[in-house]
Amino acid sequence: MKFSKATLLISTTLEEQFRSTSKTILFEELHKRNGPKLEMGKNWENGTIIGLALQDDPDLFGEPLPEVQDMETMPAEAYRLVHIQKNGKDILWVIGADVRGILYGLGKLLRTAQIGNGQLQIARDTDFSESPKYAIRGHQFGYRNTANSWDSWTVEQFDQHFREQVLFGANSFENIPFQDPNSSVHFKVHPQKMEVELSKICNKYQADYWAWTPAPRDLTEKDAHKEGLAQQEAFYARCPRLDGVFVPGGDPGDNHPSDLMPYLQDLSEILKKHHPKAGIWVSLQGFEEEKAEYFFNYLEEHDPDWLTGLVYGPSSPPIALERQLLPKKYKHRFYPDITHTVRCHYPAANWDQAFALTLGREPCNPQPRHYAKLFNEDTQHTDGFITYSDGSHDDVNKVVWSQLGWNPNIDLNKTITEYCRFFFGSEVAETAAEGIFALEKNWEGPLSDNPTVQKTLALWQGLETGNPGLRDNWRWQQLIMRAYYDAYIQDRSAYEKKLESEAYEIFKAAPEMGAEKAMEKALAHMQKADNEPISQHLKNKVFEYAEALFHSVGAQTSVEKYNASGSERGAILDFIDHPLNNRWWLEDEFKKISLLKTEDEKLKRLEFLRTYEDPGSGSFYDNISSADAKHVTSKTDDAIDYLWENNGLSRKRLSTQLFQFSPTLAYYGLDPNSEYIIRVSGYGEALLRANGELLKPSKYEKGFEQFKEFPLPKELITDGKLNITFDKPDEDHLNWRQQSRITDVWILKQ
């Protein structure tokens, strides 16, 4: 049904500012998509009408709103989008339970309509209504230097972006105030000014404005409590709108709740003075058992009305337990990390190490199916969420979470197609949606065996060639860049692993040619990765799109070239040629071998290096956290299985850079009549159990690339089956970087 020559009628019961906002949204978004130029009206003379009204309006310029039999009053934020034909007129109603509902109705219209060539078309007899499952649906946009793109944004860019998030169902945005104006070379607006502008934008789009504001690091220091309150009050006074203040209990901060809660009580009084309806929220991030127990005892004893709710974030007590212990009068908000891929709350599952080394923590990471699963596991315990984000690279994930906040059982295909229709146009929506799901599949399992990567590249290359008009669209740019990046890494990984394998073949001739000559020849062969690089056409496309993204959305994909704030902050260009074989490690090993006194010692060490991952027939080897580990049955739950040393330029063996704390492994087909040694490499302790029995080691070295060895009693494998587990040592007092971990496991037939 065409509404290309429609008149827009907006209820006069709405405030004038909101009428202007809703009109601007519809007119501007249609214009951007080459849609029709609608006319504003105050009567029903035209034959096609788009009407915006509240459910409680008795009529719209004399025309009663459509009736629905047996329909109850819509709940907060709900909307109804309905097409009717009456008295020879085609009418498209956007009816909101409140003003937010009208905005969400406009969002659904713009996401589902066919727009282009001056046309606006909807399905005939459209009748769709929706209300949100979760009351809090938002995203954090900290205007700070750690953000890998939006610290370069203007007020206008934030305005547009917040509008788009609202049109996909978000109702909250969280800033991180008090930033040093000299902390980012990209700031175009003084951060204290931007704090206020973001508040104004939220007010414009009827969204809640939140602030993430840690307490002073040590509240026991003289005047820390007082100075913290003074700084906060100055911020509150500047903001025209403020709805929530979230003070993390940790990350950063390690104040005991006996100091933190009185501070928050005083903070609440200041907040209420400037924003009477705003609430104070706190998290228990990093709280050990004693702190958590103190907090919940405090709630039971004091029953504070000044506290609005509890926020669950990474390193908080278990989310279901928090909700269980939290009195019902308090709300529970989720703070999920949808922006990082490793060393984070929600790691990319079964991710190939080649991606972890090159793409790092903050690449373009559309993972709709992954995050839908995680959403439904955890958000059910809360009243909603404001996600943690540090850049525009997770844009797809934000939309997925916003829509899941409305309906946890959404059809993801429809959601991603709506995303593509809204941002890329109706003609390419379905194919682009297919491409987004394909990018997610690129990351599933071993890269060497993944046929999706090349198919994904071909799909996006077709879209790239066929749609030159989208070349300046930053969302388009980052998706295509990912397709090229993934394909380049797959080609490099295969090439470099082949070079390493061929180098080990050279080792076989070491007894004849000599150890030094073999090392020289092997190293020269592996260095072809640098001297004779492959697939440079793919790499060049990545750099081309990185440049485009810097100009379109301020994406900082390199520390040196684009002034990214750090190597882990989306600097994917800086690691695009990171070694994907062990040549750095072997270079260092060769230097050690050259210092050995005898040729026999050198040859013995070379043979050990050659057979490190190939222990021979009847024996087994596993790189514990590798995506292609054959016997590992555990999966890490916190992504710190990818070690980060020397700003990502570790020269350790690749397997040593991967680890788990308590892996589990399963083996079948062992010979019950043979002797076996279980060898373990890693760091620290290894409390190994074989089929449930704790084994005693015959060798127990604790350093990296040193070995522990455990004789395997024959009576434990009479059926040829072996399950290996590791007890977790008592190391909760240690930072995770100092805790024991496992990197490699061998079952060596004697």
N, C-alpha and C positions, 0 to 999 in steps of 0.2 A: 504494500500500500504506500503510495507516494505522498509525502508531506513537504514537497519541494517549494510550494507557494503558500505555506501555512502562515497564519497569524499567531503570534505568541501572546497569550493572555496570562497574566500573573495576578494572583489574588491580592487585593489591597489590604487584607488582614495581616499580611507579612510586612515587616518593617521595611522602610524605604531602602535602607542600605542592603538588606538581603535581596530585595527585588532587583536591585542593580547588579548585585553579585551573580545571581542565578541567570539573569539575562546575559551578562558578559560571558559567563562560562559557556552557555549554549551557542551564542553567536560566534565567539572566538574559536571554539573547538570545531564548529562546522566550517568556518572559514579556513582553518589550517588543513582540513581534509578535503578542500575543494567542494564543500557542500553548498546548499542553497543559502541565499541571503534572506532571512526571515524578516517579517515586519512586526513591530509591536502594535498591539491594539487594545481597545477598551470596550469592544462590542463583538457581536457574533455575526457580523455581516459576511465575512469570508466563508467560503465553503469548506475550507480545511483549517482546523484549529489545533494548536498545542496548548493545553491548559495546565498551569501549575497552581496547585491549591493544597490546603491543609484538610485533613479528614474532618475536622470540626467546622469547616466553612459551610454555611447553609447553601451557598451558591457561588458561582463565579460570574460576575457581571450579569446576574439575573438567571443564569442557567444552573439548575441544581446539579450537584455531583452525582455520578452514576451510583445506583443502588446495587447492593449485593445481598442476596437473600442469605440469612443465617450467618452473616459475617460479623464477628465481634470487632470491637474497636481495636485498631492496630496498636501494637506495643511501641515503645520508644524506638525511634530511628527507622521504623519500618516504612515501606513504601508500596504503592501499587502502580503499575504501568499497564494501562488498559486502552484499547482502541474500540470505539463504538461508532456506529452510524445512526444518526438521529436527525429527523427533519431534513433529510437530504444532505447532511453535513458529515464529514469524516472528522472525528475528534480523537485526539490522542491525549489522554489524561495522565499527568504525573502527580500523584496524590501522596503526600507525606503525612506520617503520624505527627511529625514536627518538622522544623526547618531542615534538620539533618536528613530526615527521610526524603525530602524533596531533592537534596543534592545527590543522595544515593540513587534515587530514581532517574535523575539526569545521567548519572554514571552508567546505569544499566542501559539506558537508551543509546548513549554514545558508543557503548561497547558492543551492542548487538545489531544496531542499524547498519544498513548498506549506505555508505556515504561516499560521494564522489561524482565528478562530472555535473556538479550543480544539483545533485539529487540527494534526497533523504528518504529512504524506504524502510518500512518495517513490515513484519509479517501481518497479514490481515487477521483480524480478530485476536490480536495480541491481548493477553490478560495474565499478568504475572505479578505476584506479590511476594514480599520477602521481609523477614525480620531477623536481626542478628542473634546468634546463639550466645556470643560473648560480649559483655558490656565494654570491655577495654580492648581496643584493636589499634595498635600504633607501632611506631618505629622511632628509634633514636637517630637524631641527626646532629651530632656534636660538631659545632662550628669550631674546629681546632686543627692543629697541624697534623695530628695523627690520621685524620681522614685523608684518603688517597685521591679525593677529587673535590669535594664540596667546600674545602677551605679556600678554593679559588672562586666560589660562586658569588654572583651578585644577588641583591635582594629580589630582582625580577626572576632569576633562575629558581630561587627557593620558592617564590610565589607559585610559579608554574608547577614545580615538582610537588609541592604540598597539595595543590589542586588535583593533580593526577592521582596522588595517593588517596585522597578523599573520594574521587570518582570510582576507585576500586574498593572502597569500603572502610578505609582507615578513619579513625576519629581522634587520634592522639599523636602528638609529636613531642619528643624529648630532646632538649638541648643540653649542652654541657658548658655552663657559663664560666666566667672568671678566667678567660684565656689571656695570656700575655700577648699584646698586639704585635710583638716582635718575634713571636714563636714560629710564624709561618711566612715565608716569602711570597706566598700566594694570596694572602688576605687582600681583598679589594675594598673591604669595609672593616672599620674598627670593630673588634669582637664585641665590645660593650654596646656599640650601636646595633650590631646584628642581633644581639640578645633581645633587644626591644622590637626590632623589625620582625623577627620570627614570631614574637608574641602577637603582633598586629596581624600577621598573615593568618595565624591560627584563629584569631577573632573573626577575621573576614570569612573564613570557611567553616566557622562554627565548630572548630576542632579544639580539643583540650591541649593546653600548653603545659608541658612538664619540664622540670629541671633536675638533672642528675648532679648532685652537689655533695661530695664527700665532706665529712667533718674534718677539722684540723687533725693532722696525723696523730698528735699526742695531746689529748684534752687535759692531761694532768699537768702540762707545762703552764707556767704562770701566764695569765691573761689569754690563753689559747681559746677558752670557752667564750670569753667576752669578745675577742676579736673576730671569731668565727661568726657570731651573731650579728656583729656590726656589718661585716661584709655581705652577709645574706640579706639583711634588711635593705641595704642600698640597692640591691638587685630587685627585691620585691617591689620597692617603691617605683622603680623605673618601668616595670612591665605593666601594660594596660590589661593583660590577661595572664593569669597563672592558676593552674588547676591542681597540680600535684608537685610535691618536692620529694624526690627519692634520695635518701642518704644511705649509701652502701655501708654495711658494717665492716666490710673488708674489700680488698681489691679495688682501690687502695684503702688503707686504714687498718689499724689493729687495736682500736680502743676497746676496752672491756665494757660490756653493756651497763655496768654500774656507773660508768662515766658518760657513756653515750646516751642513755635514756634521759637523764636530766637535761642534757644539752638539747635533745630533740623536743622535750617539753617546752623549754624556753623558746626554741625555734618556732614551735607551733603558735605560740602567743604572738610573735612578731608577724608570722604569716597571716594569721587571722585578722590582724589589724589592717593589712593592706589588701588581702584577698579572702574575705570571710568564708567562702565556700571551698577553698583549697584545702588539700589534705597532706599530712606528713606520712611518708612511707619509709620503711627501713628493710634492709636485707641482712641475712645472717651469713654472708659469704665469708668463708674461712673460719667460721666459729667451730672450735672443738667442743666436745660434749659438755664441759663445764660452763662455757659461755652460753651455749644454746639452752641448757637447763636453767641458768640464771634468767635468761630472757623470758622464757615461758612462765617461770615462777613469778617474775615481775608482773606479767600481764594478769596472772591469777590473783595476785595480792593487791595490785593497784587499780586494775580494770580501767586503764586510761582512756578517756573519751577523746583526748587530743590526737591519738594515733588512728590513722585511717586504715592502714593495712601493711601487710608483709610482702616483700618482693623476693621471689625465688630466682637466684642467679647461679652461675657456675661456682662450684665449691660450697654451695649451701648444703644444709642437711637434706636428705632425700625429700623430693617434692611431695610425695604422698604423705610422708610423716609430718612435714610442716603443716599441711592442710589439716591433718588429724589433730595435731596439738594446738593449732591456732583456734581460739574461741570464735564462734560463728559471727560475732558482732564485727569482726575485722575482715576486710577483704584480702584476697590473695592474688598477687599479680606475678606473671611470669616475665622473665628477662632472658629470653633464649638468644643464643648466638647463631645467627643465620649468615654471618659474613665471612667466617673463617673455615678453612678446610683441614688444617692440622694444628696440633697443640691447642685444642679448643674444646668447647662443650659438645659440639656435634661434628665429629670428624667425617670427612668423605670416606665412606665405607669401602674397604677392599681396594684402596687406591694404589696404583702402581707407583713404585718409588721414583720412577723417572719423572712423573708429574709432581711429586712432592718436592723433588730437588729443583725443579725448574719453575713451575707455576707458583709454588709456595703457598702462603696463607691466604692471600687475598686476590685471587684471579677472578675473572668473570666466571661465576659458579652457578648457573641455573640448574637446580636439582629439585624439580617439583615433586617427583614421587618420593624421593628421600625425605624431604621435609614434611610432606603430608603424613608419612608414617610416624615421624617423630612428633609432629603436632598432636596427633591423636593419642599418642602414648602419654604425653606429659601435660598438655594444656587442660585436659579434663579435670585436673585437680585445682584449677584456678578460676578467677573471674575474668581472665583475659590476659593480654600480653602487650608489652612494648618491646620489640626486638632490639637486640644490640647489632648495630651496623657501623661500619667505618668507611663507607664509600658507595659509589653507584654501581659497583661490579655485581652486587647481589640483588639487582632491581627485580628480576623475575621472582626471586624468593620472597621479597616483600609483598608482591601482589598475591602470591600463593597464600602467605600467612594471613593477609587481610581478608581474602575470600574464605579461607577456612574458618576465620573468626565469625563469619556469617553462617556458614554451613560446613561442619567438619566432614560431611559426606559428599562434597561437591564432585562433579565430574571434572577431573583435572584436564582432560582434553578440551572440554568446553572453556574452561578458565584460561588456559594458555592460548586457545584460539581467540578468545575475546581480547586478551593482551595484545596479540599480534594484529587483530583487526583495528584496535584502537590506535596503536602506535605505528603500524606499517601499512594499513589499508586492507580493505575487504578482499582484493584480488589475490594477495599473497598470504592471507591469514592462515589458511589451513596448511600450506606448505611450510611456512615459517614456524608454525607450531610443531610440526613434525621435526623440523630442524632443531628446535629447543630440546625436545625429548631425546633426539639423537645425540646432542652434546652431553646430556646426562649419561647416556649409554657409553660414550667414549671413555668414561671414568670407571666403568665397572669391570673389575678383574684385571688379569695380566694384560699389559699393553701389547705384548708380542702376539697374542692370540686373538686380538680384538678386531674383527673385520669391519666393525661399525665405523671406525675412524676415517677410513678412506671414503666410505659411502657418505658420511656426514659432510666431509669436505666437498664432495661432488655436489651434494644437495645445496650447500651454501654458495658454492661457486656459481651454480645455476641461478640462484636468487640474486647474487651479486651482479651478474652480467645482465639479467633481465630487468633490473630495477635501479637504473642509475639515479633516479630521482630520490632514492633513499640514502645516497652516499654520505650525506651530512647528518644523518640521524644517529645520535650517539648510541642508542640501544642496538641499532642495526650494526654499527661499526664494531662494538665489542663482541657481539655474537659471531660475526664473520671472523674477527681476529682469533677468537678461540678455536674455530674450526681449523684455521691455518696453523695455529700454534700446536694443537694436538697432533696434526698430521706430521709436522716437522719433528716433533719429539718422538713419534713412533718410528719415523725413518732413521733418526739419529740413534735411537736406542738399539734398533736391530743392527745397524752398521757398527756401532761401537762394541756391542757384545760379540759380534763376529770377529772383530779385530782382536779382542781379548782372547777369544777361543783359539784363534790362529796363533797368537803369541805363545799360548801354552803348548801348542804343537812344536814351536821352536825350542821350548824347554826340553823336549824329548831328545833333541840332538845335542844337548849341552855336554854330555860325557865325551862326545866326539869333537865338538868345536871349542869346548872350554866354557866355563861358567860366565866369564866376563864377556866373551864374544856373544854368547846366547842372550845375555841381558841387554847388551847394546842393540842387537838385532831385533829383539822382541820389543824394546822400548821404541825404536824407530818405527816399527810396524804399527804400534798402538797410536803413535803420534800422528798417523795419517788422519785421525779424527779432527785434528786441528789444521794440519797442513794440506789435506785434500778433503775438505768438508763437502757434504752432500746436501742436496735439496735446498740450495740457497734461494731458489725462487720462492719457496714457502717462507723462509725466514724474512726475506725482503718484504713480503706482504704483511707479516706481523709488524714490522717496523713502520710500514706505511700507515697501517691502521692505528698504531700507537700514537703517531704524530697527529693523525686526524682526531683521535680521542682527547689528546691534550688541548687542542683548540676548541673542540665542541663542548666538552664537559669538564675539562681540567684534570683528566685522569693522569696521574703521575706514575708512569710505568717504569721509571728508572730514577735512581738516586742522583746520578751524575747528570743525566740529560734533562730530566724534568723536575729535579729537586723533590723527589719523594722523601718523606720524613725519615724513612728507614728501610732497610733491605726487606723486611717482612711486610711492608705496607704497599703491596701491589706492584713491587718493582720486578715484574716478570721479564723485562728486557735484560736485566742484569744477570739473569741466570739461564737464559735461553740456550747457552752453549756450555752449561755446567757439565762436566764429565758424567757420562752414564755408564761407564765401566770403571774398573779399578786402576786406571793408569796412574792417577796421582798416588794412590797407596803403593802400587808396585814401584814407582819411581823411588819412593822413600825406602821401601824394602830392599831395592837393589843397592842403595847406598850403604845400608847395614850389612848386606851380604859381602860387599866389596871389602869391608873391614875384617871379615873372618880370616883366620890365619891360614887355613888349608883349603885346597881345591875340593877335598871330600866334604868338608863342612859346607862349602858354597853349593855344591851339587845336591847335597841332602836338603838344604833349605829350599832350593829351587824346586825340587820334587815335591816338597810339602806344599809350596804355593800352588803348584800345578794341580794337585789332587785335593785342594782345600774343599771344593764343592763336589768332588767326584771321588768318593772314598773307595769305589770298586764294587764288584759284584757281591750281592748279599748284604751290603751295608747301605745306610741311608743318611742323607743330609738334608737339613731344612734351615733356611734363612727365616727365622721365626715370623717376622712381620711382612715378608714379601707377599705380594698378591698371588704369586705362583707357588707358594709353599704347599707341598703335597700332603703333609701329615698333620699340619696344625689345624686344630678344631676350634680354637678360641679366636675371638676378635676383640681388639682393644676397644675400650669404651670412652677413651678420653683423648685419643690422637697423639699422645706424647710418645708414641712409638717411633716418631721421626725426630731424631736428635738434631738440635740446631746449635752448631758451634762455629766460632769464627765468622759470625754474620752469614752463615749459610755456606761457607767455603771450607768445610771440613775436609781434611785429607785422609780421614779414617777409611778403612775398608767399607764398601757400601753396606754390607750386611751388619757391620758394627754400628752404623748410623740408624739402624732399625732395632726396636726392642719391644718386649712386653714384660710386665712385672710378674705375671703368674700365668704363663701360657699353658695350654693343654695340647697334647699330641696323641695320635692314635696310629698304631701300626698293625698290619696283618701279614701273615705268611712268614714269620720268623721261624728259624729252624730250632726246635726245642732241644736238639741234641748238640747245638753249637754254643760256644762261649761268646758273649758279647760284652763290650764296654760301651757305656753311655758317656759321651763327651759333651761338655757344655761350655760355651763361651758366653761372656757378658761382663758384668761388673758386680762386685760385692758378693753377697751370699747366693746360694742356690740350694734350697731345701727340697730335694728331688724325691718324688714318690713314683715307684713303678708298680702299676696295678694296686695302688693303695698303700704299698709298703715303703717306708722311708729308708732310703739306701744310704750306706756309709761310703764316703769317697776314698779312693786310693790316691787321689791327687786333688789338691784344692787351692788353686791360684785365684786371686780375686780381681786382678786388673783387666783392663780392656785387652782383648786378643790374647789372654792367657786362658788356661784350661783347667776345668775340674773333670775328673773321670770317676765313674761309678761302675764297678763290676756288677753285671746283671745276673742274679741267681737263676739257674735253669728252671727251678721249680715254679717260678713266677710266669713262665711262658710255655707251659706244657701244651696249650692249645694254639700256640703260635701268635697269640694276640698280646699287645702291649699298649697300655695307656700310661702316659707320663703326665704328671701334674707337679706343681711347685707350691709349697706352702709359702705364704707371705710372711717374711720376717717382720719383727716389731720395729718399724722404722717411720711411724707416723710423725715423729718429731723432726724428721729430716725433710728438707725441700725435695721435690720429686727428682731433681737433677742429681741428688746424692743418694737416692734410694737404689737398692739392688735391682738389676734387670737381666733378662736373658736375651741374647742376640742370635746364637747359633746352637743347634743340637745335632749330634751325630749318633747313630747306632752303628757301632763298628764291629763287624764279625771278625773274630780272632782266628 
